[in-house]
Amino acid sequence: MASTTKRHGGRYVYETLRRKILTLDLKPGSPLDEVSLAESFNLSRSPIRDALARLHSEGLVTVLSNRNVIVKPIDFEGLPRYLDALDLVQRAVTRLAAGLRSDAELDEIRRKNQEYMAAVEASDFGMMSEKNKEFHLCVSRAGGNPYLTQYYENLLDEGQRLIHLQLNFIISDLSRTIGNDHEDIITAIADRDMSKAEEAAHEHTELFRKRFIDYLNKSHVTELKLDWIGKREELEA
């Protein structure tokens, strides 16, 4: 791995840390020390610094007042605003996809959903969140607006951490708990029904909202927030 790391430098560090952040392998509030990371990746501190700067620009890490870097905490209090933004953009890109998609793009949307369902049936949490994101980005690209797609991707990245929190909490069979959540979206896009596509996208967001509220009600979110406060005070000391 060392040779691969050296060859790709900052890009490899960025992609590795980004994946670990989005899949919660690196927990919210975890410290990211340049010296320790440089030793871990067998690199100088310069590419580590570049990778952290890129992650900061994407809102995935936070720089504290004493310049320590940590994985950005999940803003539970801001969840309603996040879901409102996701709902608006998801409705827009799905509506556009229904009106503008090509046959090839529809085939690709269906293929991505098949990959997502394979991950569901395998109860593969990491692959599920990745394939879910790929499916929705495929829909967005079919709508032909790169500005909306870029903003949508940022929202989906934030959503990956929320999805992992839910999945880590679910202990029952995922294929029965989740099912094919994208079916109505695909049908509306295939029928070129823009209104139905927008409605299906909205219902999809509402399902995500309901599942996450259920997770919040049944989990120990208060303990997570207190743990983050304690970590921040320790790092800023």
SETORGU-575199 format. One record per residue (C-alpha): residue number from 1; residue in one letter; x, y, z. Coordinates in Angstrom, 1 decimal, padded with zeros to 4 digits, always signed. Example, Ala and Ser with C-alpha at 12.3 -4.5 7.8 and 13.67 -1.06 7.14 Angstrom:
// SETORGU-575199
> pos:code:px:py:pz
> 1:A:+012.3:-004.5:+007.8;
> 2:S:+013.7:-001.1:+007.1;
// end
This chain:
// SETORGU-575199
> pos:code:px:py:pz
> 1:M:+000.0:+000.0:+000.0;
> 2:A:+002.9:+002.3:+000.7;
> 3:S:+003.9:+002.5:-003.0;
> 4:T:+000.4:+003.2:-004.0;
> 5:T:+000.0:+005.9:-001.4;
> 6:K:+003.3:+007.6:-002.5;
> 7:R:+002.3:+007.5:-006.1;
> 8:H:-001.1:+009.2:-005.6;
> 9:G:-000.1:+011.4:-002.7;
> 10:G:-002.7:+013.9:-001.6;
> 11:R:-005.4:+012.5:-003.8;
> 12:Y:-005.1:+009.1:-002.2;
> 13:V:-005.2:+010.6:+001.3;
> 14:Y:-008.2:+012.7:+000.4;
> 15:E:-010.2:+009.8:-001.1;
> 16:T:-009.3:+007.5:+001.8;
> 17:L:-010.2:+010.0:+004.5;
> 18:R:-013.4:+011.1:+002.6;
> 19:R:-014.6:+007.5:+002.4;
> 20:K:-013.9:+006.9:+006.0;
> 21:I:-015.7:+010.1:+007.1;
> 22:L:-018.8:+009.4:+004.9;
> 23:T:-019.1:+005.7:+006.1;
> 24:L:-018.5:+006.7:+009.8;
> 25:D:-015.3:+004.7:+010.0;
> 26:L:-014.0:+008.1:+011.2;
> 27:K:-016.6:+009.2:+013.8;
> 28:P:-017.9:+012.8:+013.9;
> 29:G:-015.6:+014.8:+016.2;
> 30:S:-012.6:+012.5:+015.6;
> 31:P:-009.3:+014.4:+015.6;
> 32:L:-007.2:+014.5:+012.4;
> 33:D:-003.6:+015.2:+013.3;
> 34:E:-001.3:+016.0:+010.5;
> 35:V:+001.8:+014.3:+012.1;
> 36:S:-000.1:+011.1:+012.8;
> 37:L:-001.7:+011.0:+009.4;
> 38:A:+001.7:+011.6:+007.7;
> 39:E:+003.1:+008.6:+009.6;
> 40:S:+000.1:+006.5:+008.8;
> 41:F:+000.2:+007.2:+005.1;
> 42:N:+004.0:+007.2:+004.9;
> 43:L:+004.0:+010.7:+003.4;
> 44:S:+005.2:+014.2:+004.2;
> 45:R:+002.8:+016.6:+005.9;
> 46:S:+002.3:+018.7:+002.7;
> 47:P:-000.1:+016.2:+000.9;
> 48:I:-001.9:+015.6:+004.2;
> 49:R:-002.4:+019.3:+004.6;
> 50:D:-003.7:+019.5:+001.0;
> 51:A:-006.1:+016.6:+001.6;
> 52:L:-007.5:+018.2:+004.8;
> 53:A:-007.9:+021.6:+003.0;
> 54:R:-010.0:+019.9:+000.3;
> 55:L:-012.1:+018.1:+002.9;
> 56:H:-012.6:+021.4:+004.7;
> 57:S:-013.8:+023.0:+001.5;
> 58:E:-016.4:+020.3:+001.2;
> 59:G:-017.6:+020.8:+004.8;
> 60:L:-016.4:+017.3:+006.0;
> 61:V:-013.9:+018.6:+008.5;
> 62:T:-013.8:+021.5:+010.9;
> 63:V:-010.8:+023.6:+012.0;
> 64:L:-011.0:+024.6:+015.7;
> 65:S:-009.9:+027.8:+017.2;
> 66:N:-006.5:+026.3:+018.1;
> 67:R:-006.1:+025.0:+014.5;
> 68:N:-006.8:+021.4:+015.4;
> 69:V:-008.7:+019.6:+012.7;
> 70:I:-011.6:+017.2:+013.5;
> 71:V:-014.2:+015.4:+011.5;
> 72:K:-017.2:+017.7:+011.2;
> 73:P:-019.9:+016.8:+013.8;
> 74:I:-023.3:+015.9:+012.5;
> 75:D:-025.7:+018.9:+013.0;
> 76:F:-028.8:+017.2:+014.4;
> 77:E:-030.4:+020.6:+015.1;
> 78:G:-029.9:+021.6:+011.5;
> 79:L:-031.5:+018.4:+010.2;
> 80:P:-034.9:+020.0:+009.3;
> 81:R:-033.1:+022.6:+007.1;
> 82:Y:-031.0:+019.9:+005.5;
> 83:L:-034.1:+017.8:+004.6;
> 84:D:-035.9:+020.9:+003.2;
> 85:A:-032.9:+021.6:+000.9;
> 86:L:-032.7:+017.9:-000.1;
> 87:D:-036.4:+017.8:-000.9;
> 88:L:-036.4:+020.9:-003.1;
> 89:V:-033.3:+019.8:-005.1;
> 90:Q:-034.3:+016.1:-005.4;
> 91:R:-037.7:+017.1:-006.7;
> 92:A:-036.2:+019.4:-009.3;
> 93:V:-033.6:+017.0:-010.7;
> 94:T:-036.0:+014.1:-010.8;
> 95:R:-038.6:+016.2:-012.6;
> 96:L:-036.0:+017.3:-015.1;
> 97:A:-034.9:+013.7:-015.6;
> 98:A:-038.4:+012.6:-016.5;
> 99:G:-038.6:+015.3:-019.2;
> 100:L:-035.2:+015.1:-020.7;
> 101:R:-033.7:+011.6:-020.1;
> 102:S:-032.6:+009.5:-023.1;
> 103:D:-033.2:+005.8:-023.4;
> 104:A:-029.6:+005.1:-022.6;
> 105:E:-029.8:+007.2:-019.5;
> 106:L:-033.0:+005.4:-018.4;
> 107:D:-031.1:+002.1:-018.8;
> 108:E:-028.3:+003.4:-016.7;
> 109:I:-030.7:+004.5:-014.0;
> 110:R:-032.3:+001.1:-013.9;
> 111:R:-028.8:-000.6:-013.7;
> 112:K:-027.8:+001.6:-010.8;
> 113:N:-030.9:+000.6:-009.0;
> 114:Q:-030.2:-003.0:-009.6;
> 115:E:-026.8:-002.5:-008.0;
> 116:Y:-028.4:-000.7:-005.1;
> 117:M:-030.8:-003.6:-004.5;
> 118:A:-028.0:-006.1:-004.7;
> 119:A:-026.3:-004.3:-001.8;
> 120:V:-029.6:-004.2:+000.1;
> 121:E:-030.0:-008.0:-000.3;
> 122:A:-026.4:-008.5:+000.8;
> 123:S:-026.9:-006.2:+003.9;
> 124:D:-023.8:-004.3:+002.8;
> 125:F:-024.1:-000.9:+004.5;
> 126:G:-021.2:+000.7:+002.8;
> 127:M:-022.2:-000.4:-000.7;
> 128:M:-025.8:+000.6:+000.0;
> 129:S:-025.0:+004.2:+000.6;
> 130:E:-022.6:+004.4:-002.3;
> 131:K:-025.0:+002.8:-004.8;
> 132:N:-027.9:+004.9:-003.5;
> 133:K:-025.8:+008.0:-004.2;
> 134:E:-024.8:+006.7:-007.6;
> 135:F:-028.5:+006.1:-008.5;
> 136:H:-029.6:+009.6:-007.5;
> 137:L:-026.7:+011.2:-009.3;
> 138:C:-027.5:+009.2:-012.4;
> 139:V:-031.0:+010.6:-012.2;
> 140:S:-029.7:+014.1:-011.8;
> 141:R:-027.3:+013.9:-014.7;
> 142:A:-030.2:+012.8:-016.9;
> 143:G:-031.9:+016.1:-016.1;
> 144:G:-029.0:+017.9:-017.8;
> 145:N:-028.3:+020.7:-015.3;
> 146:P:-024.7:+020.4:-013.9;
> 147:Y:-025.2:+023.2:-011.4;
> 148:L:-028.1:+021.4:-009.7;
> 149:T:-026.1:+018.1:-009.9;
> 150:Q:-023.1:+019.6:-008.1;
> 151:Y:-025.3:+021.0:-005.3;
> 152:Y:-027.2:+017.7:-005.2;
> 153:E:-024.0:+015.7:-004.8;
> 154:N:-023.0:+017.8:-001.8;
> 155:L:-026.4:+017.1:-000.2;
> 156:L:-026.1:+013.4:-000.9;
> 157:D:-022.6:+013.3:+000.6;
> 158:E:-024.0:+014.8:+003.8;
> 159:G:-026.8:+012.3:+003.6;
> 160:Q:-024.4:+009.3:+003.4;
> 161:R:-023.4:+009.9:+007.1;
> 162:L:-027.1:+010.1:+008.1;
> 163:I:-027.8:+006.9:+006.2;
> 164:H:-025.0:+005.1:+007.9;
> 165:L:-026.2:+006.2:+011.3;
> 166:Q:-029.6:+004.6:+010.5;
> 167:L:-028.1:+001.4:+009.0;
> 168:N:-025.8:+000.8:+011.9;
> 169:F:-028.9:+001.0:+014.2;
> 170:I:-031.0:-001.4:+012.2;
> 171:I:-030.7:-005.0:+013.2;
> 172:S:-033.5:-006.6:+011.2;
> 173:D:-033.3:-007.9:+007.6;
> 174:L:-032.6:-005.0:+005.4;
> 175:S:-034.3:-006.3:+002.3;
> 176:R:-037.6:-006.4:+004.2;
> 177:T:-037.1:-003.2:+006.1;
> 178:I:-036.0:-001.1:+003.1;
> 179:G:-037.3:-002.7:-000.1;
> 180:N:-037.1:-001.1:-003.5;
> 181:D:-037.5:+002.6:-002.5;
> 182:H:-036.7:+003.8:-006.0;
> 183:E:-039.4:+002.0:-008.0;
> 184:D:-041.9:+004.9:-008.2;
> 185:I:-039.1:+007.3:-009.3;
> 186:I:-038.0:+005.0:-012.1;
> 187:T:-041.5:+004.3:-013.3;
> 188:A:-042.3:+008.1:-013.5;
> 189:I:-039.0:+008.8:-015.4;
> 190:A:-039.7:+005.9:-017.8;
> 191:D:-043.2:+007.3:-018.5;
> 192:R:-041.8:+010.8:-018.9;
> 193:D:-044.3:+012.0:-016.3;
> 194:M:-042.7:+015.0:-014.8;
> 195:S:-045.4:+015.7:-012.2;
> 196:K:-045.3:+012.1:-011.0;
> 197:A:-041.6:+012.1:-010.9;
> 198:E:-041.5:+015.2:-008.7;
> 199:E:-044.1:+013.7:-006.5;
> 200:A:-042.2:+010.4:-006.2;
> 201:A:-039.0:+012.3:-005.3;
> 202:H:-040.8:+014.2:-002.6;
> 203:E:-042.3:+011.0:-001.2;
> 204:H:-038.8:+009.5:-001.2;
> 205:T:-037.4:+012.4:+000.9;
> 206:E:-040.4:+012.1:+003.3;
> 207:L:-039.5:+008.4:+003.7;
> 208:F:-035.9:+009.3:+004.5;
> 209:R:-037.2:+011.9:+007.0;
> 210:K:-039.5:+009.4:+008.7;
> 211:R:-036.8:+006.8:+009.0;
> 212:F:-034.4:+009.2:+010.5;
> 213:I:-036.9:+010.6:+013.0;
> 214:D:-037.5:+007.0:+014.0;
> 215:Y:-033.8:+006.5:+014.4;
> 216:L:-033.5:+009.7:+016.5;
> 217:N:-036.4:+008.6:+018.8;
> 218:K:-034.9:+005.2:+019.4;
> 219:S:-031.2:+006.0:+019.6;
> 220:H:-029.0:+007.8:+022.0;
> 221:V:-028.4:+011.0:+020.1;
> 222:T:-028.2:+013.1:+023.3;
> 223:E:-025.3:+010.9:+024.3;
> 224:L:-023.6:+011.4:+020.9;
> 225:K:-023.9:+015.2:+021.2;
> 226:L:-022.5:+015.2:+024.8;
> 227:D:-019.6:+013.0:+023.7;
> 228:W:-018.8:+015.5:+020.9;
> 229:I:-019.0:+018.4:+023.3;
> 230:G:-016.5:+016.6:+025.6;
> 231:K:-014.1:+015.9:+022.7;
> 232:R:-014.3:+019.5:+021.5;
> 233:E:-013.5:+020.9:+024.9;
> 234:E:-010.6:+018.5:+025.2;
> 235:L:-009.1:+019.4:+021.8;
> 236:E:-009.5:+023.1:+022.3;
> 237:A:-007.8:+023.0:+025.8;
// end
